[in-house]
Amino acid sequence: MNDYKKATYCGNDCIYLDCDDDQPCWGQVEVVEEEYNEDYSYCWWVYVCEGHIDIHDGMGTYIPKPIED
């Protein structure tokens, strides 16, 4: 299966990288949303890996890396 892969476009890491040793990042990192400051004068993209996508989407569940055959 995929190892951890930084975002293809810019090489950014998952926002959860190094947050929890029991929930390591894995898979492709992708942009999942765009956030803005209070007056919308500045925005930034939020990057999340395959293992943390549900945590970020509010589902609250880490997706373990699939076991390779």
CHARMM-style PDB file with segment names, atoms N, HN, CA, C and O in Angstrom:
ATOM      1  N   MET     1       0.846  -1.189   0.000  1.00  0.00      PROA
ATOM      2  CA  MET     1       0.000   0.000   0.000  1.00  0.00      PROA
ATOM      3  C   MET     1       0.882   1.239   0.000  1.00  0.00      PROA
ATOM      4  O   MET     1       2.103   1.141   0.117  1.00  0.00      PROA
ATOM      5  N   ASN     2       0.264   2.392  -0.130  1.00  0.00      PROA
ATOM      6  HN  ASN     2      -0.728   2.471  -0.225  1.00  0.00      PROA
ATOM      7  CA  ASN     2       1.001   3.654  -0.191  1.00  0.00      PROA
ATOM      8  C   ASN     2       1.714   3.968   1.117  1.00  0.00      PROA
ATOM      9  O   ASN     2       1.176   3.744   2.201  1.00  0.00      PROA
ATOM     10  N   ASP     3       2.909   4.479   1.002  1.00  0.00      PROA
ATOM     11  HN  ASP     3       3.346   4.660   0.121  1.00  0.00      PROA
ATOM     12  CA  ASP     3       3.569   5.073   2.149  1.00  0.00      PROA
ATOM     13  C   ASP     3       3.105   6.517   2.190  1.00  0.00      PROA
ATOM     14  O   ASP     3       2.307   6.938   1.353  1.00  0.00      PROA
ATOM     15  N   TYR     4       3.589   7.263   3.138  1.00  0.00      PROA
ATOM     16  HN  TYR     4       4.237   6.921   3.818  1.00  0.00      PROA
ATOM     17  CA  TYR     4       3.225   8.670   3.254  1.00  0.00      PROA
ATOM     18  C   TYR     4       3.774   9.449   2.072  1.00  0.00      PROA
ATOM     19  O   TYR     4       4.959   9.345   1.759  1.00  0.00      PROA
ATOM     20  N   LYS     5       2.924  10.232   1.411  1.00  0.00      PROA
ATOM     21  HN  LYS     5       1.961  10.316   1.666  1.00  0.00      PROA
ATOM     22  CA  LYS     5       3.330  11.023   0.249  1.00  0.00      PROA
ATOM     23  C   LYS     5       2.860  12.458   0.425  1.00  0.00      PROA
ATOM     24  O   LYS     5       1.663  12.716   0.546  1.00  0.00      PROA
ATOM     25  N   LYS     6       3.793  13.378   0.440  1.00  0.00      PROA
ATOM     26  HN  LYS     6       4.766  13.168   0.341  1.00  0.00      PROA
ATOM     27  CA  LYS     6       3.444  14.791   0.562  1.00  0.00      PROA
ATOM     28  C   LYS     6       2.523  15.212  -0.579  1.00  0.00      PROA
ATOM     29  O   LYS     6       2.419  14.526  -1.595  1.00  0.00      PROA
ATOM     30  N   ALA     7       1.862  16.346  -0.395  1.00  0.00      PROA
ATOM     31  HN  ALA     7       1.947  16.903   0.431  1.00  0.00      PROA
ATOM     32  CA  ALA     7       0.967  16.856  -1.425  1.00  0.00      PROA
ATOM     33  C   ALA     7       1.707  16.985  -2.751  1.00  0.00      PROA
ATOM     34  O   ALA     7       2.824  17.498  -2.799  1.00  0.00      PROA
ATOM     35  N   THR     8       1.092  16.527  -3.800  1.00  0.00      PROA
ATOM     36  HN  THR     8       0.184  16.110  -3.761  1.00  0.00      PROA
ATOM     37  CA  THR     8       1.718  16.493  -5.120  1.00  0.00      PROA
ATOM     38  C   THR     8       2.050  17.891  -5.632  1.00  0.00      PROA
ATOM     39  O   THR     8       3.145  18.114  -6.149  1.00  0.00      PROA
ATOM     40  N   TYR     9       1.138  18.815  -5.499  1.00  0.00      PROA
ATOM     41  HN  TYR     9       0.249  18.634  -5.079  1.00  0.00      PROA
ATOM     42  CA  TYR     9       1.302  20.144  -6.080  1.00  0.00      PROA
ATOM     43  C   TYR     9       2.400  20.962  -5.408  1.00  0.00      PROA
ATOM     44  O   TYR     9       3.192  21.613  -6.088  1.00  0.00      PROA
ATOM     45  N   CYS    10       2.452  20.932  -4.067  1.00  0.00      PROA
ATOM     46  HN  CYS    10       1.808  20.403  -3.514  1.00  0.00      PROA
ATOM     47  CA  CYS    10       3.362  21.842  -3.372  1.00  0.00      PROA
ATOM     48  C   CYS    10       4.273  21.159  -2.360  1.00  0.00      PROA
ATOM     49  O   CYS    10       5.176  21.802  -1.824  1.00  0.00      PROA
ATOM     50  N   GLY    11       4.061  19.884  -2.086  1.00  0.00      PROA
ATOM     51  HN  GLY    11       3.327  19.362  -2.522  1.00  0.00      PROA
ATOM     52  CA  GLY    11       4.911  19.175  -1.140  1.00  0.00      PROA
ATOM     53  C   GLY    11       4.580  19.406   0.319  1.00  0.00      PROA
ATOM     54  O   GLY    11       5.400  19.108   1.187  1.00  0.00      PROA
ATOM     55  N   ASN    12       3.387  19.934   0.615  1.00  0.00      PROA
ATOM     56  HN  ASN    12       2.721  20.175  -0.091  1.00  0.00      PROA
ATOM     57  CA  ASN    12       2.998  20.162   2.009  1.00  0.00      PROA
ATOM     58  C   ASN    12       2.669  18.856   2.715  1.00  0.00      PROA
ATOM     59  O   ASN    12       2.341  17.852   2.082  1.00  0.00      PROA
ATOM     60  N   ASP    13       2.766  18.890   4.053  1.00  0.00      PROA
ATOM     61  HN  ASP    13       3.033  19.705   4.567  1.00  0.00      PROA
ATOM     62  CA  ASP    13       2.471  17.730   4.887  1.00  0.00      PROA
ATOM     63  C   ASP    13       1.053  17.779   5.428  1.00  0.00      PROA
ATOM     64  O   ASP    13       0.397  18.820   5.408  1.00  0.00      PROA
ATOM     65  N   CYS    14       0.597  16.636   5.909  1.00  0.00      PROA
ATOM     66  HN  CYS    14       1.130  15.790   5.925  1.00  0.00      PROA
ATOM     67  CA  CYS    14      -0.687  16.529   6.603  1.00  0.00      PROA
ATOM     68  C   CYS    14      -0.636  17.388   7.862  1.00  0.00      PROA
ATOM     69  O   CYS    14       0.396  17.443   8.532  1.00  0.00      PROA
ATOM     70  N   ILE    15      -1.737  18.056   8.189  1.00  0.00      PROA
ATOM     71  HN  ILE    15      -2.575  18.011   7.644  1.00  0.00      PROA
ATOM     72  CA  ILE    15      -1.768  18.891   9.396  1.00  0.00      PROA
ATOM     73  C   ILE    15      -1.654  18.062  10.674  1.00  0.00      PROA
ATOM     74  O   ILE    15      -1.362  18.608  11.738  1.00  0.00      PROA
ATOM     75  N   TYR    16      -1.878  16.757  10.581  1.00  0.00      PROA
ATOM     76  HN  TYR    16      -2.115  16.313   9.717  1.00  0.00      PROA
ATOM     77  CA  TYR    16      -1.796  15.880  11.748  1.00  0.00      PROA
ATOM     78  C   TYR    16      -0.449  15.159  11.863  1.00  0.00      PROA
ATOM     79  O   TYR    16      -0.278  14.306  12.733  1.00  0.00      PROA
ATOM     80  N   LEU    17       0.496  15.493  11.002  1.00  0.00      PROA
ATOM     81  HN  LEU    17       0.357  16.187  10.295  1.00  0.00      PROA
ATOM     82  CA  LEU    17       1.805  14.844  11.034  1.00  0.00      PROA
ATOM     83  C   LEU    17       2.454  15.033  12.402  1.00  0.00      PROA
ATOM     84  O   LEU    17       2.529  16.156  12.902  1.00  0.00      PROA
ATOM     85  N   ASP    18       2.915  13.961  13.000  1.00  0.00      PROA
ATOM     86  HN  ASP    18       2.854  13.049  12.593  1.00  0.00      PROA
ATOM     87  CA  ASP    18       3.589  13.967  14.309  1.00  0.00      PROA
ATOM     88  C   ASP    18       2.688  14.356  15.478  1.00  0.00      PROA
ATOM     89  O   ASP    18       3.193  14.726  16.538  1.00  0.00      PROA
ATOM     90  N   CYS    19       1.371  14.283  15.313  1.00  0.00      PROA
ATOM     91  HN  CYS    19       0.960  13.983  14.452  1.00  0.00      PROA
ATOM     92  CA  CYS    19       0.457  14.616  16.414  1.00  0.00      PROA
ATOM     93  C   CYS    19       0.224  13.437  17.360  1.00  0.00      PROA
ATOM     94  O   CYS    19       0.057  13.631  18.564  1.00  0.00      PROA
ATOM     95  N   ASP    20       0.211  12.228  16.822  1.00  0.00      PROA
ATOM     96  HN  ASP    20       0.346  12.071  15.844  1.00  0.00      PROA
ATOM     97  CA  ASP    20      -0.113  11.056  17.643  1.00  0.00      PROA
ATOM     98  C   ASP    20       0.635   9.851  17.078  1.00  0.00      PROA
ATOM     99  O   ASP    20       0.390   9.439  15.944  1.00  0.00      PROA
ATOM    100  N   ASP    21       1.548   9.288  17.870  1.00  0.00      PROA
ATOM    101  HN  ASP    21       1.747   9.623  18.791  1.00  0.00      PROA
ATOM    102  CA  ASP    21       2.329   8.136  17.415  1.00  0.00      PROA
ATOM    103  C   ASP    21       1.460   6.921  17.115  1.00  0.00      PROA
ATOM    104  O   ASP    21       1.852   6.070  16.317  1.00  0.00      PROA
ATOM    105  N   ASP    22       0.281   6.824  17.741  1.00  0.00      PROA
ATOM    106  HN  ASP    22      -0.038   7.516  18.389  1.00  0.00      PROA
ATOM    107  CA  ASP    22      -0.618   5.699  17.513  1.00  0.00      PROA
ATOM    108  C   ASP    22      -1.448   5.856  16.236  1.00  0.00      PROA
ATOM    109  O   ASP    22      -2.114   4.917  15.801  1.00  0.00      PROA
ATOM    110  N   GLN    23      -1.402   7.056  15.639  1.00  0.00      PROA
ATOM    111  HN  GLN    23      -0.861   7.820  15.992  1.00  0.00      PROA
ATOM    112  CA  GLN    23      -2.157   7.319  14.413  1.00  0.00      PROA
ATOM    113  C   GLN    23      -1.240   7.977  13.381  1.00  0.00      PROA
ATOM    114  O   GLN    23      -1.396   9.158  13.069  1.00  0.00      PROA
ATOM    115  N   PRO    24      -0.281   7.208  12.853  1.00  0.00      PROA
ATOM    116  CA  PRO    24       0.680   7.784  11.911  1.00  0.00      PROA
ATOM    117  C   PRO    24       0.033   8.163  10.580  1.00  0.00      PROA
ATOM    118  O   PRO    24      -0.933   7.541  10.140  1.00  0.00      PROA
ATOM    119  N   CYS    25       0.581   9.182   9.962  1.00  0.00      PROA
ATOM    120  HN  CYS    25       1.366   9.687  10.319  1.00  0.00      PROA
ATOM    121  CA  CYS    25       0.121   9.575   8.634  1.00  0.00      PROA
ATOM    122  C   CYS    25       0.514   8.500   7.626  1.00  0.00      PROA
ATOM    123  O   CYS    25       1.560   7.863   7.753  1.00  0.00      PROA
ATOM    124  N   TRP    26      -0.339   8.310   6.626  1.00  0.00      PROA
ATOM    125  HN  TRP    26      -1.189   8.828   6.523  1.00  0.00      PROA
ATOM    126  CA  TRP    26      -0.032   7.392   5.539  1.00  0.00      PROA
ATOM    127  C   TRP    26      -0.842   7.822   4.318  1.00  0.00      PROA
ATOM    128  O   TRP    26      -1.836   8.538   4.436  1.00  0.00      PROA
ATOM    129  N   GLY    27      -0.408   7.381   3.165  1.00  0.00      PROA
ATOM    130  HN  GLY    27       0.400   6.800   3.069  1.00  0.00      PROA
ATOM    131  CA  GLY    27      -1.121   7.666   1.933  1.00  0.00      PROA
ATOM    132  C   GLY    27      -0.846   9.053   1.387  1.00  0.00      PROA
ATOM    133  O   GLY    27       0.010   9.778   1.894  1.00  0.00      PROA
ATOM    134  N   GLN    28      -1.570   9.406   0.367  1.00  0.00      PROA
ATOM    135  HN  GLN    28      -2.266   8.818  -0.045  1.00  0.00      PROA
ATOM    136  CA  GLN    28      -1.399  10.682  -0.312  1.00  0.00      PROA
ATOM    137  C   GLN    28      -2.003  11.828   0.499  1.00  0.00      PROA
ATOM    138  O   GLN    28      -3.102  11.707   1.041  1.00  0.00      PROA
ATOM    139  N   VAL    29      -1.280  12.926   0.575  1.00  0.00      PROA
ATOM    140  HN  VAL    29      -0.388  13.024   0.136  1.00  0.00      PROA
ATOM    141  CA  VAL    29      -1.773  14.141   1.227  1.00  0.00      PROA
ATOM    142  C   VAL    29      -2.459  14.990   0.159  1.00  0.00      PROA
ATOM    143  O   VAL    29      -1.920  15.191  -0.929  1.00  0.00      PROA
ATOM    144  N   GLU    30      -3.656  15.487   0.485  1.00  0.00      PROA
ATOM    145  HN  GLU    30      -4.093  15.324   1.369  1.00  0.00      PROA
ATOM    146  CA  GLU    30      -4.414  16.295  -0.453  1.00  0.00      PROA
ATOM    147  C   GLU    30      -5.043  17.490   0.255  1.00  0.00      PROA
ATOM    148  O   GLU    30      -5.216  17.484   1.474  1.00  0.00      PROA
ATOM    149  N   VAL    31      -5.377  18.502  -0.517  1.00  0.00      PROA
ATOM    150  HN  VAL    31      -5.236  18.507  -1.507  1.00  0.00      PROA
ATOM    151  CA  VAL    31      -6.097  19.656   0.013  1.00  0.00      PROA
ATOM    152  C   VAL    31      -7.531  19.224   0.279  1.00  0.00      PROA
ATOM    153  O   VAL    31      -8.181  18.636  -0.586  1.00  0.00      PROA
ATOM    154  N   VAL    32      -8.029  19.522   1.493  1.00  0.00      PROA
ATOM    155  HN  VAL    32      -7.502  20.000   2.196  1.00  0.00      PROA
ATOM    156  CA  VAL    32      -9.405  19.148   1.823  1.00  0.00      PROA
ATOM    157  C   VAL    32     -10.307  20.356   2.039  1.00  0.00      PROA
ATOM    158  O   VAL    32     -11.531  20.230   1.992  1.00  0.00      PROA
ATOM    159  N   GLU    33      -9.723  21.516   2.275  1.00  0.00      PROA
ATOM    160  HN  GLU    33      -8.729  21.619   2.314  1.00  0.00      PROA
ATOM    161  CA  GLU    33     -10.547  22.712   2.428  1.00  0.00      PROA
ATOM    162  C   GLU    33      -9.683  23.959   2.385  1.00  0.00      PROA
ATOM    163  O   GLU    33      -8.454  23.900   2.441  1.00  0.00      PROA
ATOM    164  N   GLU    34     -10.364  25.082   2.283  1.00  0.00      PROA
ATOM    165  HN  GLU    34     -11.361  25.130   2.237  1.00  0.00      PROA
ATOM    166  CA  GLU    34      -9.710  26.375   2.286  1.00  0.00      PROA
ATOM    167  C   GLU    34     -10.242  27.144   3.489  1.00  0.00      PROA
ATOM    168  O   GLU    34     -11.454  27.207   3.690  1.00  0.00      PROA
ATOM    169  N   GLU    35      -9.363  27.724   4.284  1.00  0.00      PROA
ATOM    170  HN  GLU    35      -8.378  27.672   4.120  1.00  0.00      PROA
ATOM    171  CA  GLU    35      -9.776  28.485   5.462  1.00  0.00      PROA
ATOM    172  C   GLU    35      -9.371  29.943   5.292  1.00  0.00      PROA
ATOM    173  O   GLU    35      -8.450  30.266   4.542  1.00  0.00      PROA
ATOM    174  N   TYR    36     -10.084  30.820   6.008  1.00  0.00      PROA
ATOM    175  HN  TYR    36     -10.832  30.557   6.617  1.00  0.00      PROA
ATOM    176  CA  TYR    36      -9.855  32.264   5.899  1.00  0.00      PROA
ATOM    177  C   TYR    36      -9.709  32.878   7.282  1.00  0.00      PROA
ATOM    178  O   TYR    36     -10.217  32.345   8.269  1.00  0.00      PROA
ATOM    179  N   ASN    37      -9.003  34.015   7.343  1.00  0.00      PROA
ATOM    180  HN  ASN    37      -8.590  34.448   6.542  1.00  0.00      PROA
ATOM    181  CA  ASN    37      -8.967  34.755   8.602  1.00  0.00      PROA
ATOM    182  C   ASN    37     -10.279  35.531   8.744  1.00  0.00      PROA
ATOM    183  O   ASN    37     -11.128  35.483   7.854  1.00  0.00      PROA
ATOM    184  N   GLU    38     -10.446  36.238   9.852  1.00  0.00      PROA
ATOM    185  HN  GLU    38      -9.757  36.278  10.575  1.00  0.00      PROA
ATOM    186  CA  GLU    38     -11.729  36.871  10.183  1.00  0.00      PROA
ATOM    187  C   GLU    38     -12.249  37.840   9.121  1.00  0.00      PROA
ATOM    188  O   GLU    38     -13.449  37.858   8.846  1.00  0.00      PROA
ATOM    189  N   ASP    39     -11.379  38.634   8.525  1.00  0.00      PROA
ATOM    190  HN  ASP    39     -10.404  38.619   8.749  1.00  0.00      PROA
ATOM    191  CA  ASP    39     -11.850  39.614   7.536  1.00  0.00      PROA
ATOM    192  C   ASP    39     -11.657  39.142   6.090  1.00  0.00      PROA
ATOM    193  O   ASP    39     -11.776  39.932   5.154  1.00  0.00      PROA
ATOM    194  N   TYR    40     -11.363  37.871   5.918  1.00  0.00      PROA
ATOM    195  HN  TYR    40     -11.266  37.229   6.679  1.00  0.00      PROA
ATOM    196  CA  TYR    40     -11.192  37.251   4.598  1.00  0.00      PROA
ATOM    197  C   TYR    40     -10.078  37.896   3.756  1.00  0.00      PROA
ATOM    198  O   TYR    40     -10.099  37.823   2.527  1.00  0.00      PROA
ATOM    199  N   SER    41      -9.130  38.511   4.416  1.00  0.00      PROA
ATOM    200  HN  SER    41      -9.113  38.570   5.414  1.00  0.00      PROA
ATOM    201  CA  SER    41      -8.021  39.123   3.685  1.00  0.00      PROA
ATOM    202  C   SER    41      -6.883  38.126   3.422  1.00  0.00      PROA
ATOM    203  O   SER    41      -5.962  38.415   2.658  1.00  0.00      PROA
ATOM    204  N   TYR    42      -6.956  36.967   4.054  1.00  0.00      PROA
ATOM    205  HN  TYR    42      -7.704  36.733   4.675  1.00  0.00      PROA
ATOM    206  CA  TYR    42      -5.925  35.955   3.889  1.00  0.00      PROA
ATOM    207  C   TYR    42      -6.583  34.579   3.936  1.00  0.00      PROA
ATOM    208  O   TYR    42      -7.471  34.337   4.754  1.00  0.00      PROA
ATOM    209  N   CYS    43      -6.149  33.690   3.066  1.00  0.00      PROA
ATOM    210  HN  CYS    43      -5.427  33.886   2.402  1.00  0.00      PROA
ATOM    211  CA  CYS    43      -6.666  32.327   3.093  1.00  0.00      PROA
ATOM    212  C   CYS    43      -5.516  31.334   2.990  1.00  0.00      PROA
ATOM    213  O   CYS    43      -4.415  31.695   2.573  1.00  0.00      PROA
ATOM    214  N   TRP    44      -5.764  30.098   3.364  1.00  0.00      PROA
ATOM    215  HN  TRP    44      -6.658  29.804   3.702  1.00  0.00      PROA
ATOM    216  CA  TRP    44      -4.772  29.033   3.278  1.00  0.00      PROA
ATOM    217  C   TRP    44      -5.493  27.710   3.064  1.00  0.00      PROA
ATOM    218  O   TRP    44      -6.668  27.558   3.397  1.00  0.00      PROA
ATOM    219  N   TRP    45      -4.759  26.761   2.502  1.00  0.00      PROA
ATOM    220  HN  TRP    45      -3.805  26.884   2.231  1.00  0.00      PROA
ATOM    221  CA  TRP    45      -5.309  25.431   2.262  1.00  0.00      PROA
ATOM    222  C   TRP    45      -4.972  24.511   3.422  1.00  0.00      PROA
ATOM    223  O   TRP    45      -3.925  24.647   4.055  1.00  0.00      PROA
ATOM    224  N   VAL    46      -5.868  23.575   3.692  1.00  0.00      PROA
ATOM    225  HN  VAL    46      -6.718  23.464   3.178  1.00  0.00      PROA
ATOM    226  CA  VAL    46      -5.675  22.575   4.738  1.00  0.00      PROA
ATOM    227  C   VAL    46      -5.382  21.245   4.048  1.00  0.00      PROA
ATOM    228  O   VAL    46      -6.127  20.803   3.174  1.00  0.00      PROA
ATOM    229  N   TYR    47      -4.276  20.616   4.463  1.00  0.00      PROA
ATOM    230  HN  TYR    47      -3.671  20.975   5.174  1.00  0.00      PROA
ATOM    231  CA  TYR    47      -3.813  19.366   3.858  1.00  0.00      PROA
ATOM    232  C   TYR    47      -3.995  18.210   4.841  1.00  0.00      PROA
ATOM    233  O   TYR    47      -3.660  18.330   6.020  1.00  0.00      PROA
ATOM    234  N   VAL    48      -4.531  17.085   4.346  1.00  0.00      PROA
ATOM    235  HN  VAL    48      -4.803  16.987   3.389  1.00  0.00      PROA
ATOM    236  CA  VAL    48      -4.771  15.920   5.197  1.00  0.00      PROA
ATOM    237  C   VAL    48      -4.412  14.653   4.409  1.00  0.00      PROA
ATOM    238  O   VAL    48      -4.661  14.566   3.207  1.00  0.00      PROA
ATOM    239  N   CYS    49      -3.822  13.674   5.109  1.00  0.00      PROA
ATOM    240  HN  CYS    49      -3.620  13.744   6.086  1.00  0.00      PROA
ATOM    241  CA  CYS    49      -3.480  12.390   4.487  1.00  0.00      PROA
ATOM    242  C   CYS    49      -4.688  11.448   4.506  1.00  0.00      PROA
ATOM    243  O   CYS    49      -5.720  11.762   5.100  1.00  0.00      PROA
ATOM    244  N   GLU    50      -4.550  10.308   3.859  1.00  0.00      PROA
ATOM    245  HN  GLU    50      -3.712  10.053   3.376  1.00  0.00      PROA
ATOM    246  CA  GLU    50      -5.638   9.326   3.793  1.00  0.00      PROA
ATOM    247  C   GLU    50      -6.032   8.798   5.172  1.00  0.00      PROA
ATOM    248  O   GLU    50      -7.204   8.514   5.416  1.00  0.00      PROA
ATOM    249  N   GLY    51      -5.070   8.667   6.061  1.00  0.00      PROA
ATOM    250  HN  GLY    51      -4.118   8.898   5.863  1.00  0.00      PROA
ATOM    251  CA  GLY    51      -5.368   8.139   7.393  1.00  0.00      PROA
ATOM    252  C   GLY    51      -6.151   9.091   8.278  1.00  0.00      PROA
ATOM    253  O   GLY    51      -6.855   8.649   9.187  1.00  0.00      PROA
ATOM    254  N   HSD    52      -6.044  10.379   8.032  1.00  0.00      PROA
ATOM    255  HN  HSD    52      -5.473  10.738   7.293  1.00  0.00      PROA
ATOM    256  CA  HSD    52      -6.695  11.379   8.886  1.00  0.00      PROA
ATOM    257  C   HSD    52      -7.888  12.078   8.232  1.00  0.00      PROA
ATOM    258  O   HSD    52      -8.451  13.004   8.817  1.00  0.00      PROA
ATOM    259  N   ILE    53      -8.275  11.657   7.048  1.00  0.00      PROA
ATOM    260  HN  ILE    53      -7.818  10.906   6.573  1.00  0.00      PROA
ATOM    261  CA  ILE    53      -9.348  12.339   6.325  1.00  0.00      PROA
ATOM    262  C   ILE    53     -10.661  12.343   7.098  1.00  0.00      PROA
ATOM    263  O   ILE    53     -11.342  13.369   7.125  1.00  0.00      PROA
ATOM    264  N   ASP    54     -11.037  11.239   7.725  1.00  0.00      PROA
ATOM    265  HN  ASP    54     -10.484  10.406   7.703  1.00  0.00      PROA
ATOM    266  CA  ASP    54     -12.300  11.195   8.474  1.00  0.00      PROA
ATOM    267  C   ASP    54     -12.233  12.010   9.755  1.00  0.00      PROA
ATOM    268  O   ASP    54     -13.239  12.583  10.174  1.00  0.00      PROA
ATOM    269  N   ILE    55     -11.077  12.071  10.376  1.00  0.00      PROA
ATOM    270  HN  ILE    55     -10.260  11.606  10.036  1.00  0.00      PROA
ATOM    271  CA  ILE    55     -10.925  12.901  11.576  1.00  0.00      PROA
ATOM    272  C   ILE    55     -11.172  14.355  11.199  1.00  0.00      PROA
ATOM    273  O   ILE    55     -11.878  15.072  11.909  1.00  0.00      PROA
ATOM    274  N   HSD    56     -10.607  14.782  10.110  1.00  0.00      PROA
ATOM    275  HN  HSD    56     -10.034  14.200   9.533  1.00  0.00      PROA
ATOM    276  CA  HSD    56     -10.770  16.171   9.698  1.00  0.00      PROA
ATOM    277  C   HSD    56     -12.198  16.475   9.235  1.00  0.00      PROA
ATOM    278  O   HSD    56     -12.696  17.581   9.446  1.00  0.00      PROA
ATOM    279  N   ASP    57     -12.846  15.515   8.616  1.00  0.00      PROA
ATOM    280  HN  ASP    57     -12.442  14.616   8.444  1.00  0.00      PROA
ATOM    281  CA  ASP    57     -14.218  15.705   8.137  1.00  0.00      PROA
ATOM    282  C   ASP    57     -15.248  15.663   9.262  1.00  0.00      PROA
ATOM    283  O   ASP    57     -16.443  15.820   9.014  1.00  0.00      PROA
ATOM    284  N   GLY    58     -14.794  15.454  10.493  1.00  0.00      PROA
ATOM    285  HN  GLY    58     -13.823  15.326  10.695  1.00  0.00      PROA
ATOM    286  CA  GLY    58     -15.709  15.448  11.626  1.00  0.00      PROA
ATOM    287  C   GLY    58     -16.227  14.077  12.001  1.00  0.00      PROA
ATOM    288  O   GLY    58     -17.008  13.954  12.944  1.00  0.00      PROA
ATOM    289  N   MET    59     -15.811  13.039  11.284  1.00  0.00      PROA
ATOM    290  HN  MET    59     -15.176  13.139  10.517  1.00  0.00      PROA
ATOM    291  CA  MET    59     -16.264  11.689  11.610  1.00  0.00      PROA
ATOM    292  C   MET    59     -15.562  11.178  12.866  1.00  0.00      PROA
ATOM    293  O   MET    59     -16.080  10.299  13.555  1.00  0.00      PROA
ATOM    294  N   GLY    60     -14.375  11.732  13.164  1.00  0.00      PROA
ATOM    295  HN  GLY    60     -13.954  12.446  12.605  1.00  0.00      PROA
ATOM    296  CA  GLY    60     -13.673  11.409  14.386  1.00  0.00      PROA
ATOM    297  C   GLY    60     -12.963  10.080  14.421  1.00  0.00      PROA
ATOM    298  O   GLY    60     -12.528   9.651  15.490  1.00  0.00      PROA
ATOM    299  N   THR    61     -12.827   9.409  13.290  1.00  0.00      PROA
ATOM    300  HN  THR    61     -13.180   9.758  12.422  1.00  0.00      PROA
ATOM    301  CA  THR    61     -12.218   8.088  13.273  1.00  0.00      PROA
ATOM    302  C   THR    61     -10.974   8.067  12.391  1.00  0.00      PROA
ATOM    303  O   THR    61     -11.021   8.443  11.220  1.00  0.00      PROA
ATOM    304  N   TYR    62      -9.874   7.626  12.965  1.00  0.00      PROA
ATOM    305  HN  TYR    62      -9.836   7.321  13.917  1.00  0.00      PROA
ATOM    306  CA  TYR    62      -8.642   7.434  12.210  1.00  0.00      PROA
ATOM    307  C   TYR    62      -8.789   6.194  11.344  1.00  0.00      PROA
ATOM    308  O   TYR    62      -9.373   5.203  11.782  1.00  0.00      PROA
ATOM    309  N   ILE    63      -8.280   6.232  10.143  1.00  0.00      PROA
ATOM    310  HN  ILE    63      -7.806   7.037   9.787  1.00  0.00      PROA
ATOM    311  CA  ILE    63      -8.316   5.085   9.232  1.00  0.00      PROA
ATOM    312  C   ILE    63      -6.939   4.439   9.240  1.00  0.00      PROA
ATOM    313  O   ILE    63      -5.987   5.025   8.725  1.00  0.00      PROA
ATOM    314  N   PRO    64      -6.809   3.242   9.815  1.00  0.00      PROA
ATOM    315  CA  PRO    64      -5.502   2.569   9.831  1.00  0.00      PROA
ATOM    316  C   PRO    64      -5.045   2.219   8.422  1.00  0.00      PROA
ATOM    317  O   PRO    64      -5.865   1.979   7.536  1.00  0.00      PROA
ATOM    318  N   LYS    65      -3.745   2.193   8.224  1.00  0.00      PROA
ATOM    319  HN  LYS    65      -3.079   2.388   8.944  1.00  0.00      PROA
ATOM    320  CA  LYS    65      -3.175   1.816   6.935  1.00  0.00      PROA
ATOM    321  C   LYS    65      -3.555   0.374   6.642  1.00  0.00      PROA
ATOM    322  O   LYS    65      -3.370  -0.497   7.492  1.00  0.00      PROA
ATOM    323  N   PRO    66      -4.089   0.103   5.443  1.00  0.00      PROA
ATOM    324  CA  PRO    66      -4.443  -1.280   5.097  1.00  0.00      PROA
ATOM    325  C   PRO    66      -3.227  -2.199   5.150  1.00  0.00      PROA
ATOM    326  O   PRO    66      -2.113  -1.791   4.821  1.00  0.00      PROA
ATOM    327  N   ILE    67      -3.451  -3.431   5.562  1.00  0.00      PROA
ATOM    328  HN  ILE    67      -4.356  -3.763   5.829  1.00  0.00      PROA
ATOM    329  CA  ILE    67      -2.389  -4.418   5.634  1.00  0.00      PROA
ATOM    330  C   ILE    67      -2.110  -4.933   4.230  1.00  0.00      PROA
ATOM    331  O   ILE    67      -3.023  -5.289   3.485  1.00  0.00      PROA
ATOM    332  N   GLU    68      -0.827  -4.962   3.888  1.00  0.00      PROA
ATOM    333  HN  GLU    68      -0.086  -4.673   4.493  1.00  0.00      PROA
ATOM    334  CA  GLU    68      -0.429  -5.438   2.564  1.00  0.00      PROA
ATOM    335  C   GLU    68      -0.494  -6.956   2.525  1.00  0.00      PROA
ATOM    336  O   GLU    68      -0.242  -7.622   3.529  1.00  0.00      PROA
ATOM    337  N   ASP    69      -0.830  -7.495   1.368  1.00  0.00      PROA
ATOM    338  HN  ASP    69      -1.035  -6.953   0.552  1.00  0.00      PROA
ATOM    339  CA  ASP    69      -0.874  -8.961   1.193  1.00  0.00      PROA
ATOM    340  C   ASP    69       0.512  -9.515   1.044  1.00  0.00      PROA
ATOM    341  OT1 ASP    69       0.679 -10.725   0.888  1.00  0.00      PROA
TER     342      ASP     69
END
